[in-house]
Amino acid sequence: MILKLKNSRITDWRGYKGRPFLISGPCSAETEEQVMETARQLAKIKEVSLFRAGIWKPRTRPNSFEGVGVEGLRWLRRVKEETGLLVGTEVANERHVYEALKYGIDMLWIGARTSVNPFTVQEISDALKGVDVMVLVKNPINPDIELWIGAIERVAKAGITRIGAIHRGFSSYEKTLYRNQPNWQLPIELRRRIPELPIICDPSHISGSRQFLHEISQKALDLNFDGLMLESHIDPDKALSDSSQQLTPNDLKELLSRLILRNPNPSDPKLLDVLGELRQQIDIYDDYLLDLMEKRMKVSETIGHYKKENNITILQSIRWDEIIKKAISKGQAKGLSAELIKTIFTAIHQESINLQMKIMNNGAKDQDYKK
């Protein structure tokens, strides 16, 4: 099923003077004073459209700060009344939805730990039926595009029209530069499949550190995301959760001033002509790549038959290690990143293994090889 958002009010997702929709506020609502002072300062930043704060916090370990609960919803209502900002919070079950709506919360988001569970998403969706509220769905913690789309579809089937996605990165066992791997290809694929769906980037949770917030925010804007969710706290170093990824309102304002907005729809005929010519070149090279891939797989197929004939195992670890090291070295000399080379060659290697596995198990005809 390809989701069609026939009534999606995408204009709701453009903020100040058509700029991307900006959501900001503390990771967690801690005290009424902290919430109100942060909101007052953020309200002075014209780009901020919506104030966010976590009321219920799903923590990895017990005895961590798990949010102030329903009392924090009263503080959000006060923010809305005194500053005029829209307000939003995360919901993780049916009760959270009912409580948030009772206090007039404008936007709800389903977190990464929740969107991974279809049963819970369905429970939340059922609670949303007949309600006119903005709902954002964060990507699941694991990089599964179908699971992400499935969660969005469940919310849409409940009749929610103001629906969007949040790209907050994906958990990884390996230690990486960022807290969560961006895996930009997944939100790009989501946009391809559901073009009408607004996508918000959450640089705070991708980075896990203030030092990378500008870099990730700019990448999201360069990819034409519809908005950003950046966490802000009046005193980040004393925050009860995720202190290292939050900005003061003043630092947020400074970061926003350095972001560059690109033109998503160029109309200059000269620019379009140049782009058209360059894209034709890309199409030609893509055809070359496919032709080369076909030839390479023919060789892999021949190798598979030879291994079967001589009772040799498919995986030759030493040979694979040599290939990947040599490819990365040559690729970097040509200005290509190690990440790109490793990703491409790993995929090719896996496809070669799959092909040879079929041959080993009589999936391909040996007489074709002998010809």
C-alpha positions as CSV (number, residue, x, y, z in Angstrom):
1,M,0.0,0.0,0.0
2,I,1.3,3.5,-0.9
3,L,-0.1,6.1,1.5
4,K,-2.0,8.9,-0.2
5,L,-2.4,12.0,1.9
6,K,-5.3,13.6,-0.1
7,N,-6.1,16.2,2.5
8,S,-2.7,16.9,3.9
9,R,-2.4,20.5,4.8
10,I,1.2,21.0,4.0
11,T,1.0,24.7,4.3
12,D,0.7,24.2,8.1
13,W,4.3,23.0,8.0
14,R,5.8,26.3,6.7
15,G,6.9,28.6,9.5
16,Y,8.0,32.2,9.6
17,K,8.0,33.8,6.1
18,G,7.8,30.4,4.5
19,R,10.9,29.1,6.4
20,P,11.0,25.5,7.5
21,F,8.8,24.6,10.5
22,L,10.8,25.0,13.6
23,I,10.1,23.0,16.8
24,S,12.1,23.8,19.9
25,G,12.0,23.4,23.6
26,P,13.6,21.2,26.3
27,C,14.1,17.5,26.1
28,S,12.1,17.2,29.3
29,A,9.8,19.5,31.2
30,E,11.5,19.5,34.7
31,T,9.9,22.4,36.6
32,E,7.3,25.0,35.8
33,E,9.9,27.8,36.1
34,Q,12.3,26.0,33.7
35,V,9.5,25.4,31.1
36,M,8.1,29.0,31.3
37,E,11.4,30.7,31.1
38,T,12.6,28.6,28.2
39,A,9.3,29.3,26.4
40,R,9.5,33.0,27.0
41,Q,12.9,33.2,25.5
42,L,12.0,31.0,22.5
43,A,8.9,33.0,21.8
44,K,11.2,36.0,21.0
45,I,12.8,34.0,18.2
46,K,10.5,34.6,15.3
47,E,11.4,31.3,13.5
48,V,10.1,29.1,16.3
49,S,6.6,27.8,15.5
50,L,6.0,25.2,18.2
51,F,7.3,24.6,21.7
52,R,8.1,21.0,22.6
53,A,8.8,19.3,26.0
54,G,8.8,15.7,27.0
55,I,6.3,15.0,29.7
56,W,6.7,11.2,29.8
57,K,10.3,10.1,29.1
58,P,10.9,6.5,28.0
59,R,14.4,5.8,29.6
60,T,16.7,2.9,28.8
61,R,17.4,2.1,32.5
62,P,15.2,2.3,35.6
63,N,15.7,5.0,38.2
64,S,16.4,7.5,35.5
65,F,14.4,10.7,35.2
66,E,11.2,9.5,33.5
67,G,9.3,12.8,33.3
68,V,7.0,14.8,35.5
69,G,3.8,13.3,34.1
70,V,0.4,15.0,33.8
71,E,1.5,18.0,35.9
72,G,3.7,19.1,33.0
73,L,0.8,19.3,30.6
74,R,-0.6,22.1,32.7
75,W,2.7,24.0,32.2
76,L,2.4,23.5,28.4
77,R,-1.1,24.9,28.5
78,R,0.2,27.9,30.3
79,V,3.0,28.3,27.7
80,K,0.4,28.3,25.0
81,E,-1.8,30.9,26.8
82,E,1.1,33.3,27.7
83,T,3.4,33.1,24.6
84,G,1.0,32.2,21.8
85,L,3.3,29.3,20.7
86,L,1.8,26.0,19.7
87,V,2.8,23.2,22.1
88,G,3.6,19.6,21.6
89,T,4.8,16.5,23.4
90,E,5.5,12.8,22.9
91,V,2.9,10.1,23.6
92,A,3.6,6.5,24.1
93,N,0.2,5.0,24.8
94,E,-3.6,5.5,24.7
95,R,-3.7,7.2,28.2
96,H,-1.0,9.8,27.1
97,V,-3.1,10.7,24.1
98,Y,-6.3,11.3,26.2
99,E,-4.4,13.4,28.8
100,A,-2.6,15.5,26.2
101,L,-5.8,16.3,24.3
102,K,-7.5,17.2,27.5
103,Y,-5.0,19.9,28.1
104,G,-5.2,21.3,24.5
105,I,-1.9,20.1,23.2
106,D,-1.6,21.0,19.5
107,M,0.9,18.4,18.3
108,L,1.7,14.9,19.4
109,W,4.6,12.8,18.3
110,I,5.1,9.1,18.5
111,G,8.7,8.3,19.6
112,A,11.2,5.9,18.1
113,R,10.8,3.4,20.9
114,T,7.0,3.3,20.2
115,S,6.9,3.4,16.4
116,V,8.8,0.1,16.4
117,N,5.7,-1.6,17.9
118,P,2.7,-1.9,15.6
119,F,0.4,-2.9,18.5
120,T,1.2,0.3,20.5
121,V,0.9,2.5,17.4
122,Q,-2.5,1.0,16.6
123,E,-3.6,1.7,20.2
124,I,-2.5,5.3,19.9
125,S,-4.2,5.6,16.4
126,D,-7.5,4.3,17.8
127,A,-7.3,7.0,20.5
128,L,-6.8,9.7,17.8
129,K,-10.0,8.9,15.8
130,G,-12.1,11.9,15.2
131,V,-9.5,14.3,16.5
132,D,-8.0,17.3,14.6
133,V,-4.4,17.5,15.9
134,M,-1.0,17.5,14.3
135,V,0.8,14.1,14.7
136,L,4.4,13.3,13.9
137,V,5.8,9.8,13.7
138,K,9.5,9.3,14.5
139,N,11.4,6.7,12.6
140,P,11.8,3.4,14.5
141,I,15.1,2.9,16.4
142,N,16.1,0.3,13.8
143,P,16.5,1.3,10.1
144,D,13.3,-0.3,8.8
145,I,11.5,1.8,6.2
146,E,8.5,-0.5,6.0
147,L,8.0,-0.3,9.8
148,W,8.1,3.5,9.6
149,I,5.6,3.7,6.8
150,G,3.4,1.2,8.6
151,A,3.2,3.4,11.6
152,I,2.4,6.5,9.5
153,E,-0.3,4.5,7.7
154,R,-2.0,3.5,10.9
155,V,-2.2,7.1,12.1
156,A,-3.5,8.2,8.7
157,K,-6.2,5.5,8.7
158,A,-7.4,7.0,12.0
159,G,-8.4,10.1,10.0
160,I,-5.5,12.4,10.9
161,T,-4.7,14.7,8.0
162,R,-2.0,16.9,9.6
163,I,0.5,14.2,9.7
164,G,4.3,14.2,9.3
165,A,7.4,12.2,9.9
166,I,10.4,12.9,12.1
167,H,13.9,11.7,11.1
168,R,15.9,11.2,14.3
169,G,18.5,8.7,13.1
170,F,18.9,5.0,13.9
171,S,20.5,3.2,16.7
172,S,23.7,1.3,15.9
173,Y,25.7,-1.2,18.0
174,E,28.9,0.2,16.6
175,K,30.4,3.4,18.1
176,T,30.0,6.2,15.6
177,L,30.6,9.9,15.4
178,Y,26.9,10.6,16.1
179,R,24.6,9.3,18.7
180,N,22.3,7.9,16.0
181,Q,23.3,7.2,12.5
182,P,21.5,9.5,10.0
183,N,21.1,7.0,7.2
184,W,19.9,9.8,5.0
185,Q,18.8,7.3,2.3
186,L,15.8,6.2,4.5
187,P,14.1,9.6,4.7
188,I,15.0,10.2,1.1
189,E,13.2,6.9,0.2
190,L,10.3,7.9,2.5
191,R,9.9,11.2,0.5
192,R,10.0,9.2,-2.8
193,R,7.3,6.9,-1.7
194,I,5.1,9.5,0.0
195,P,5.9,12.9,-1.7
196,E,3.1,14.8,0.1
197,L,4.4,13.8,3.6
198,P,6.1,16.6,5.5
199,I,9.4,15.4,7.0
200,I,11.0,17.1,10.1
201,C,14.7,16.4,11.0
202,D,15.7,16.0,14.6
203,P,19.4,17.0,14.7
204,S,19.5,16.9,18.5
205,H,18.9,13.1,18.6
206,I,21.0,12.3,15.6
207,S,24.0,14.2,16.9
208,G,23.8,13.7,20.6
209,S,26.2,16.7,20.9
210,R,25.9,20.4,20.4
211,Q,29.0,20.5,18.2
212,F,27.2,18.7,15.3
213,L,23.8,20.4,15.4
214,H,24.6,23.0,12.7
215,E,26.1,20.5,10.4
216,I,23.2,18.1,10.5
217,S,20.6,20.9,10.4
218,Q,22.2,22.3,7.2
219,K,22.3,18.8,5.6
220,A,18.5,18.4,6.3
221,L,17.7,21.8,4.7
222,D,19.9,21.0,1.7
223,L,17.8,17.8,1.3
224,N,14.6,20.0,1.4
225,F,13.3,18.8,4.7
226,D,10.1,20.6,5.8
227,G,11.4,21.5,9.3
228,L,13.7,21.0,12.2
229,M,13.3,19.9,15.8
230,L,16.1,21.4,17.9
231,E,16.1,21.0,21.7
232,S,16.6,24.1,23.8
233,H,17.0,24.6,27.6
234,I,17.7,27.6,29.7
235,D,20.6,25.8,31.4
236,P,21.5,22.7,29.3
237,D,24.4,21.6,31.4
238,K,21.9,21.1,34.3
239,A,19.2,19.4,32.3
240,L,17.9,16.1,33.7
241,S,18.0,14.4,30.3
242,D,20.2,14.7,27.2
243,S,22.1,17.7,28.5
244,S,24.9,17.5,25.9
245,Q,22.6,17.9,22.8
246,Q,20.5,20.9,24.0
247,L,21.2,24.6,23.2
248,T,20.3,27.7,25.2
249,P,17.7,29.9,23.3
250,N,20.5,32.4,22.5
251,D,22.7,29.7,21.0
252,L,19.7,28.4,19.0
253,K,19.2,31.9,17.6
254,E,22.8,32.1,16.6
255,L,22.7,28.6,14.9
256,L,19.6,29.6,13.0
257,S,21.3,32.7,11.7
258,R,24.0,30.6,10.1
259,L,21.7,28.2,8.2
260,I,21.4,28.6,4.5
261,L,18.1,28.1,2.7
262,R,18.3,26.6,-0.8
263,N,15.9,27.0,-3.7
264,P,13.8,23.8,-3.9
265,N,12.2,24.7,-7.3
266,P,14.6,26.6,-9.6
267,S,12.7,28.3,-12.5
268,D,15.5,30.0,-14.3
269,P,15.6,28.4,-17.8
270,K,19.4,28.5,-18.0
271,L,19.8,26.7,-14.7
272,L,17.3,24.1,-15.7
273,D,19.1,23.6,-19.0
274,V,22.4,23.0,-17.2
275,L,20.8,20.7,-14.7
276,G,19.1,18.8,-17.5
277,E,22.4,18.3,-19.4
278,L,24.2,17.1,-16.3
279,R,21.4,14.7,-15.4
280,Q,21.6,13.2,-18.8
281,Q,25.3,12.5,-18.1
282,I,24.3,10.9,-14.8
283,D,21.8,8.7,-16.7
284,I,24.6,7.5,-19.1
285,Y,27.0,6.7,-16.3
286,D,24.2,4.8,-14.4
287,D,23.7,2.7,-17.5
288,Y,27.5,2.0,-17.6
289,L,27.3,0.9,-14.0
290,L,24.5,-1.5,-14.6
291,D,26.3,-3.0,-17.6
292,L,29.4,-3.5,-15.5
293,M,27.4,-5.0,-12.7
294,E,25.9,-7.5,-15.0
295,K,29.3,-8.5,-16.3
296,R,30.7,-8.8,-12.8
297,M,27.8,-11.0,-11.7
298,K,28.4,-13.3,-14.8
299,V,32.0,-13.8,-13.5
300,S,30.7,-14.5,-10.0
301,E,28.3,-17.0,-11.4
302,T,31.2,-18.8,-13.2
303,I,33.2,-18.8,-9.9
304,G,30.2,-20.3,-8.2
305,H,30.0,-23.2,-10.6
306,Y,33.7,-23.8,-10.2
307,K,33.5,-23.8,-6.4
308,K,30.6,-26.3,-6.6
309,E,32.5,-28.5,-9.0
310,N,35.5,-28.5,-6.7
311,N,33.6,-28.6,-3.4
312,I,35.0,-25.2,-2.2
313,T,33.1,-23.0,0.3
314,I,31.4,-19.9,-1.0
315,L,32.8,-17.4,1.6
316,Q,36.5,-16.8,1.3
317,S,37.2,-14.3,4.1
318,I,40.8,-13.6,3.3
319,R,40.0,-12.8,-0.4
320,W,37.0,-10.6,0.7
321,D,39.3,-8.7,3.1
322,E,41.8,-8.1,0.4
323,I,39.1,-6.8,-2.0
324,I,37.5,-4.4,0.4
325,K,40.9,-2.9,1.6
326,K,42.1,-2.5,-1.9
327,A,38.8,-0.9,-3.1
328,I,38.7,1.6,-0.2
329,S,42.4,2.6,-0.8
330,K,41.8,3.1,-4.6
331,G,38.5,4.8,-4.0
332,Q,39.9,7.3,-1.5
333,A,42.6,8.1,-4.0
334,K,39.8,9.0,-6.4
335,G,38.1,11.3,-3.9
336,L,35.5,8.7,-2.8
337,S,34.7,8.2,0.8
338,A,35.5,4.9,2.6
339,E,31.8,4.7,3.7
340,L,30.6,4.8,0.1
341,I,33.1,2.2,-1.1
342,K,32.4,-0.1,1.8
343,T,28.6,0.2,1.3
344,I,28.7,-0.5,-2.4
345,F,31.2,-3.3,-2.3
346,T,29.5,-5.0,0.6
347,A,26.2,-5.0,-1.3
348,I,27.9,-6.4,-4.4
349,H,29.7,-9.0,-2.3
350,Q,26.4,-10.1,-0.7
351,E,24.7,-10.3,-4.1
352,S,27.6,-12.5,-5.3
353,I,27.2,-14.8,-2.3
354,N,23.4,-15.0,-2.9
355,L,24.0,-16.0,-6.5
356,Q,26.6,-18.6,-5.6
357,M,24.4,-20.0,-2.9
358,K,21.7,-20.7,-5.5
359,I,24.3,-22.4,-7.7
360,M,25.5,-24.5,-4.8
361,N,22.0,-25.6,-4.1
362,N,21.1,-26.4,-7.7
363,G,19.3,-23.0,-8.2
364,A,21.2,-22.5,-11.5
365,K,21.7,-25.1,-14.2
366,D,25.2,-26.5,-14.4
367,Q,24.9,-27.1,-18.1
368,D,24.7,-23.4,-18.7
369,Y,28.1,-23.1,-17.1
370,K,29.6,-25.9,-19.2
371,K,28.4,-24.1,-22.4
